[in-house]
Amino acid sequence: MSSHRFNALTMWAAQQNGLSIADISLSSAVGDASFRRYFRLTLPDGRTQVIMDAPPQQEDSQPFVTIAKRWHNAGLPVPRVLASQLADGFLLLDDLGNTPLQCLFSDQATTQAYHQQALALIAELQNRAGPESLPAYDAALLGRELDLFPEWCLDAWLTLAPPQSWQPLRDYLIQQALAQPVVSVHRDFDAMNLMLHDQRLYMIDFQDAVAGPISYDLISLLRGRYCRFTSEQFATFVNDFYLQARRDGRLSTGVDFATFLTQCHAMAAQRSIKVLGIFCRLTLRDQKHGYLERLPHFLDHLEDSLLALSSQPDSASAEFAQWLKQTFRPHLMKQLTDTLQ
């Protein structure tokens, strides 16, 4: 961040609080995978706020502001937008502290309890915030996300051709996603984007929210960066979500659990494939480091999902899973060894 931009950001933040620059203190908070950066503003009385710096040339902050206001008005736990200057990409937000959910995964019982709390939050989001004004998570967008895998992971990073089973699997995963009820989807409902504040989980980083499949945020949580659940644990979480969604009407009584579980495994495969592509793009295009070493974790997630789908007709998952094991994984691990040495 240039000194000129930092000075402009500091002056703007001081003005929003009716103070001079000398009266405030600004320190770096966290960054993320985008071009956004965050700073913690400390006021003379000790209160704190968070400033989002989102350069408008790279980031459009209007969706964040619009969604934050709409979801806050719906009673959902999100940071308030205290002030915004979109022309410069400056936003002033509530400070939710320094405790993302993954920092609370101290043991199995605690991890399970917080995941149940997060499942309840997904239900709040889907019940309170209608998806009508959000962009559609349609076949085109699902396909573009899946295609990040052959473009960035296979071609750009591994110089590896996709197998013949790729196109049938791609079609199957899109079909399974579109067969689900459409709800408001956070789109990155991972533990890192859930902050514990005043004993409640708050959602952050929701600017990419869409109207899409009911299982997507559930999968973001259960197949995220920090945990790998057994098939039994995964099915139990999915069943808890399924029963609650049936009770409050988000899922039709005509959708049996086996069908929904299959849809969840397909959604999990779609997301893992997308993440493999995104992490390679972040490394190669955006020069952001630290993502490649996470690839094996999401490959494990992908293999778990494909194994569960292998008995489904026309899924192509068994053939693709065999290619992953025999061709993709060896290439990936060798490239990681060569790159990270």
N, C-alpha and C positions, 0 to 999 in steps of 0.2 A: 504494500500500500504506500503510495507516494506521501511525502510529508505535506504537500499541498492539500491532498484529499483528507488526510488525517486532521489537519488544522480546520478545514471546512466542516468536517464532521463534528469536531469538538465545539466549534463556535455554534453550530446549529443546535447541538444538544444543550448547551448552556442557555441559549436563547429560549428554548422550549420550557425551561424551568425558571426563567426570569433572573438568570444569574450571569456573572461574568466567567470567563474561562478560568480565572484564578480561583474561583469558588468550587470548582468541580475536579474530580479525579477520574481518569479514564484508564482502564486496564484491559488487556486482551482477555476474552472469554474463550469461546470455542470457534473452530471453523467447521466446514463440512465439505462434502464432495463437490459442491458447486463453487461458484466464485464468491458466494456470500461469506462475510466475516462478522463476528460478534464481539462487542466490547461491553464491559460492565462499567456503568457510570455511578459513581458514589457522590451523593449530595452532601452538603455541609452538616445536615442533621443525621447522617449515617444511613439514610434510605438509599436503596440502589435501584437502578433501572438497567435494561439491556438495550443496546443500540445495534440494529442490524445494518450492516454496510453491504448493499447489493448494487454494484456498478450497473447502471441501466443499459450499458452497451452489451452486457452479458446476461443480465437477469431482469425479468419483468416482475416487479413486486406487487403490481395491482392485484393479481389473483390471491396473494397472501393476505392483503388488506381486506379484500372483499369477503373471503372465506372466514377470516378471523372474526370479523364483525358479525357475519351471519351465524356462525356457530356459537359465538358468545351470546348473542341474542336468543339462541335456542337453548341456553342453559348448559352448554357443553364446556368442559374445562380446557380452555385455551388461553394463551396470554392476550391481554388487551393491547390494542394498538393505541398508545397514548398520543402519538403524533406521527405524521408521515410527510415526507417531501420526496415524492416519487420521481420528480425530474432529476434529482441527484441520487436517488436510491437510498435514502436515509429513513429508517423507521425507529421509533422509540417504543419499547415494549415493557410489559411487566417483567420483573426479574423472578424467575421460577427456581432459582438456586442452582446447586451444582450436583444434583443427585439423579442422574438418568437411571432408568430401571435396572440396567445390567449390573450396576454397582451393588444391588441388593440381593443378587443371586449367591448367597453365602452357603446354602445347603439345599438338599433336595426338597425338604418340606417348605422352606421359605420361597424357593424358586417356584414351586407349584402354586403356592398361595398367591404370589404376585401375578402369575400367569392367569389365574382365575379372576383376579381383580381387573386385569387388562381385558379379558374376555367380556366382562361386564361393561367396560368402557366402549368396546366395539358395539355392543348392543345399544348403549346410549346413543352413540353416533348414528347408527342405522335407524333407530326409532325416532330421533328428534330432528335430524337434519335431512330434509328431502333432497334427492339427487337431481331434481329437475334443472337447476341452473348450472350444473357442472358439465364439463366436456364429456362426451361419450367415450367409454372404454370399449370401442367397437372393434370389429375384425381387423380394420386397417391398423389401429394402434397396437393391438395385440400382436399382429404380424410384424410390425416395425420393431417391436421390442424383441421378439424371438430372433429376428434377423440380425440383431447385434451379435449374436453368438457366431454364426459363420463369418460375418464380416470382420469382427475385431478379434475374436478368440482364435478361430480356425485359420482364417486367411492372413490377417495382419500379424498375429503373434506366433502361431505355430506352423504356418504355411502347410496346412492340412486341409484336404478336401472333405466336405461333409459326406456321410454315407448315403446310400440310396433310401434308407429308412427315414432320413431327415424330413423330407416333404410330407410323407404320410403322418408322421408324428406331429409335425407343425400343424397340419390341418386338424388333426384330432384334438390337440390341446386348445385350439381356438374354438372348435365346436363345443367342447365341454365348458369353456368359460362362458360362451354366449347362451348356453342352456340354463344358466342360473338367474335367479331374481336380481334385478338391478337396484343397487343401493348407493349411498354415499360412501366412497372408498377413499381413505386417507392416502393410500398408495405406498407408504413406507412406514407402516405401523410396526416398526422394529423397536426393541427395547431402548435403543439409543435416542429415540424420538418420543419417549414417554418419561416425563420428569415427575418425581415425587415432590410435592409441595403441599405443606399443611396437611399431610397424611392422605393426599388425594393424587391420583395420576392425572397429569396434564399432557395434552398433545401439542407437539411442536412440529415444524417442518412439513406443513400440510399444503403448501402452495401448489402441489401437483395433483390435488384431489380430483377425482373423476367420478362419473356415474358408471358403476361397473358391477362385477360379480360379487355376490354376497360373501363368498369364501375368501376373497383376496386378502383383506386385512387379517383375517384369522391365520392365513398361511404366512403372511409377513411376520407375524408374531411367533408361530410355532416352528417355522423353518428359517429363522433369522440368523444373525451372526454369532449368537452367544451360547446357544444350546443345541444339542442334537438329542431328540427324544427317541425312545424305542418305539416300535410300531404300536405296542400296546398303550404306551403313554399318549402317543399322538392320537390314537383312536378314542381314548377316553376324553381328551380335551375336545375333540371334534364332536363327540356325542353330547357333551355338556352344552356346547354351542348350539348344536342341532335341536336339542330338546327345548332350550330357551327360545330359539327362533320359531319353533313350532307353536309354543305357547303364546307368543306375542304377535304372531301372524306374519313374521318376515318370511317364513317358509310355509308353503302349502302342505296340508296334510297328505296330499297326493305324492309327495317326495319322500320315499323311504330312506332309511339311514344308509343302506348299502349304496344307493345311488348318490347320495350327498357325499359319502366318504370317497367314492370314486372321483367325483367332481373336485374334491379337495386335493386328492393326490395329483390330479391333472393340473390343477392350479399351482400346486407346489412345484411340479416339473416345469411349468411355464416360467415361474418366477426364478427358479434356480438357473435355468438356461439364460434368461435375461440378465441375471446378475453376473454370470460368467462373462458375458459380452461387455456389460457396462464396466466391470472392474478392469478388463483389458483396455477398453477405450480410455478410462481415466488415467491409466498408466501411459499408454502410447500417445494419445492425442493431447491430454491435458497435463502430462508430466507430474501427475500426483502419485506419490510413492506410498507403499504400504498395502496396496490392494491385492497385488499378485499373491502374496503369502496367504490370503484368505480363500483363494480359489479351491484348494482341496476340501475345505469345509463345505462349500456349496456343491462341489462335486459329490460329496457324501450324501447331502440332501437330495440331489438329483437321482442318485442311484437308489436311495430309499424309496423315492416316489415311483420310479420306473418299475421297481420290483413289485410294488403294490399294484401297478397297472398291468402287469404282464399277463394276467388272466383275462383281460378285457379284449373283446373282439375288435379288430381293426385299429388298435391303438398304436401299432408298430413299436411299442415300447420294448418288447423283448429283444428285437433285432437291434434297436438303438442302444439298449443297455449292454448288449454283447460287444458292440463297437466301442462303447465307452470303456469297457473293461480291457479289451484286447488292443485297442489302438489309441484312443484318446488319453486315457490315464497315463500310460507309459510316456507318451509324447509330452504331456503336461508336466509330469514329475521331472523328466530330464531337462525340459526348458526352465523349470523353476530352479533346479539345481545349478544350471549354467548361469542363470540370470542373477540369482540372489547370493552367489558365492562372493 
